[in-house]
Amino acid sequence: MKCEICSAKLGETFLKKIIGTVVKDEKGKKHTICFDCQKKFPTKEEILKNL
């Protein structure tokens, strides 16, 4: 999987869980975000604005 903001490849654990987070928008669509983008944009509103 890739980060939807910076297109960096997200790592996975041995149980195939992503290393990062998933954010839902108003319509319920899920977006994957890496840790670096989480540091740049600390609030959910800032993350959704930069998608």
C-alpha positions as YAML, in Angstrom:
chain: A
units: angstrom
residues:
- id: 1
  name: MET
  ca: [0.00, 0.00, 0.00]
- id: 2
  name: LYS
  ca: [1.05, 3.60, -0.47]
- id: 3
  name: CYS
  ca: [0.48, 6.81, 1.45]
- id: 4
  name: GLU
  ca: [-2.19, 8.84, -0.31]
- id: 5
  name: ILE
  ca: [-0.46, 12.17, 0.41]
- id: 6
  name: CYS
  ca: [3.21, 11.54, -0.40]
- id: 7
  name: SER
  ca: [2.98, 8.18, -2.28]
- id: 8
  name: ALA
  ca: [5.59, 6.57, -0.01]
- id: 9
  name: LYS
  ca: [5.33, 2.81, 0.38]
- id: 10
  name: LEU
  ca: [3.84, 1.77, 3.73]
- id: 11
  name: GLY
  ca: [5.42, -1.14, 5.58]
- id: 12
  name: GLU
  ca: [3.48, -4.07, 6.95]
- id: 13
  name: THR
  ca: [3.85, -6.18, 10.06]
- id: 14
  name: PHE
  ca: [4.10, -9.96, 9.84]
- id: 15
  name: LEU
  ca: [0.31, -10.12, 10.29]
- id: 16
  name: LYS
  ca: [-0.16, -7.88, 7.21]
- id: 17
  name: LYS
  ca: [-1.25, -4.82, 9.21]
- id: 18
  name: ILE
  ca: [-0.06, -1.49, 7.81]
- id: 19
  name: ILE
  ca: [2.49, 0.62, 9.65]
- id: 20
  name: GLY
  ca: [0.68, 3.94, 9.57]
- id: 21
  name: THR
  ca: [-2.94, 4.91, 10.04]
- id: 22
  name: VAL
  ca: [-6.26, 4.93, 8.23]
- id: 23
  name: VAL
  ca: [-8.39, 8.10, 8.14]
- id: 24
  name: LYS
  ca: [-12.03, 8.17, 7.02]
- id: 25
  name: ASP
  ca: [-13.45, 11.16, 5.14]
- id: 26
  name: GLU
  ca: [-17.01, 12.50, 5.34]
- id: 27
  name: LYS
  ca: [-18.29, 9.92, 2.85]
- id: 28
  name: GLY
  ca: [-16.74, 7.01, 4.77]
- id: 29
  name: LYS
  ca: [-13.92, 6.31, 2.33]
- id: 30
  name: LYS
  ca: [-10.71, 5.10, 4.00]
- id: 31
  name: HIS
  ca: [-7.35, 6.76, 3.23]
- id: 32
  name: THR
  ca: [-3.97, 5.34, 4.30]
- id: 33
  name: ILE
  ca: [-1.45, 7.79, 5.75]
- id: 34
  name: CYS
  ca: [2.24, 7.25, 6.68]
- id: 35
  name: PHE
  ca: [3.83, 8.37, 9.96]
- id: 36
  name: ASP
  ca: [5.79, 11.19, 8.29]
- id: 37
  name: CYS
  ca: [2.61, 12.77, 6.94]
- id: 38
  name: GLN
  ca: [1.00, 12.35, 10.36]
- id: 39
  name: LYS
  ca: [3.83, 14.42, 11.85]
- id: 40
  name: LYS
  ca: [3.44, 17.13, 9.18]
- id: 41
  name: PHE
  ca: [-0.35, 17.31, 9.52]
- id: 42
  name: PRO
  ca: [-1.32, 16.57, 13.15]
- id: 43
  name: THR
  ca: [-5.12, 16.98, 12.85]
- id: 44
  name: LYS
  ca: [-7.61, 14.97, 10.81]
- id: 45
  name: GLU
  ca: [-8.88, 18.12, 9.08]
- id: 46
  name: GLU
  ca: [-5.38, 19.04, 7.85]
- id: 47
  name: ILE
  ca: [-4.82, 15.49, 6.54]
- id: 48
  name: LEU
  ca: [-8.11, 15.47, 4.61]
- id: 49
  name: LYS
  ca: [-7.41, 18.94, 3.20]
- id: 50
  name: ASN
  ca: [-4.06, 17.71, 1.75]
- id: 51
  name: LEU
  ca: [-5.47, 14.63, 0.04]
...
